[in-house]
Amino acid sequence: MTWNADKGLELARLDAAAIAARQEELLRRHVRYCAEHSPFYRAMFRQAGVAPGDIATLADLARLPLTEKHHLEECRDDFLAVAQDQVTDVCLTSGTTGKPIAMLQNNADLERLTYNEEISFRGVGITSADRVLVAAAIDRCFMAGLAYFMGLTRIGATVIRGGSSSTALLVELIRNCRPSAIIAVPTLLLALAKKLEQEGLAPAEVGVTRLICIGEPVRTPDFALSPLGERLLQAWGCRIFGTYASTEMATSFTDCDAGLGGHLHPDLVAVEIVDEEGRPVPDGTPGEVIATPLGVSAMPLLRFRTGDIATLHREPCPCGRNTPRLGPVVGRKSQMLKYRGTTVYPPAIATVLQGMHGVQGFYIEAESEFALSDRIRVVVGTADSSLTAAQVAKKIAAAIRVSPEVVLVSPEEVLRVTMQEDKRKPVLFFDRRTSPA
């Protein structure tokens, strides 16, 4: 398949019926490919008693079982749909919710990945005139940094591969190369702003016009900037864009200037939003994101269960595109906490903490307490002697009706726990429950 970003952007501006028709044409092609080339899906179709030709529309996908992470762990070789000598790249998932999984790619997949980032960055307004600092790992088999590099070079932008391991290096790159945009995890961007100020540079005056935020939501479900997003805006004084992606999907959902959710690329992915029973939920209702990445050759997936909770929106976007948009991820299904009759996700607690003066880092721990209630412990880093644990607990309770145990420690102690060498972003949630929800 030829990936052409101009045609992709034209597709996104067609009416909803035309977009759906094109997506379902590609879905049928993808289903046939999986059934013919993937041993895992050949067996799945046989066991489900479904013929590939029975899947003609997005709604028909519900006839197939979900693909889960443990399938990829246990049956990885059966997912490979090309000869081993056609594999040209090995990507590892982040391992945020378990051990990393190897996702193999061939050259066709790399072309698709390049297109995905090209069309996403063009939606952000990146052009060949931009100099983009990629403050994300391009090594250690991570997909994201590689994808950003390929997509940006396809556009013709200048790529500054700074990585994410040294804010001192990033400061020097900003000082010497003057990027117009930065791609990074929001917490790293905040740390970078602080480092710039320590070096006598005002972040809002170094020429950066866009921050493309990965890994952590920067908007609330109503699309306002989250406290984290607000802090970025105050620090950098430029436009803030959120993204959502995963290695398994090999597809990203990126905000446009309207900031009303990440645009779905209909030629790259089909998305379902389902409830706990696997039934589709109405548009605008939160549910688990089920993704079918289209056009993947080496390890194609059908109905991949992301575990992420988000909302799909289908109203036309002011940017002119009519593609559905995915709202910010509000939590992971496996991290859902039950607290005395209330359900809460760790990001909701994080959002409260990110907006509190005096909080310099935090992490959240969950332990089993009762059958229908978890014990939640929030460890907050602070150097502010006027801040108390009771104040933090009261603030959380006022926002989300949950009053966890709060412990104050030094910011350095929080960094020691949350910054792990093998992770791309700080680890903020530790699930110590014996039977996670």
Summary of the structure (lengths in Angstrom):
residues: 437
radius of gyration: 21.7
end to end distance: 41.3
largest distance: 66.3
contacts: 1460
relative contact order: 0.11
helix: 37%
strand: 24%
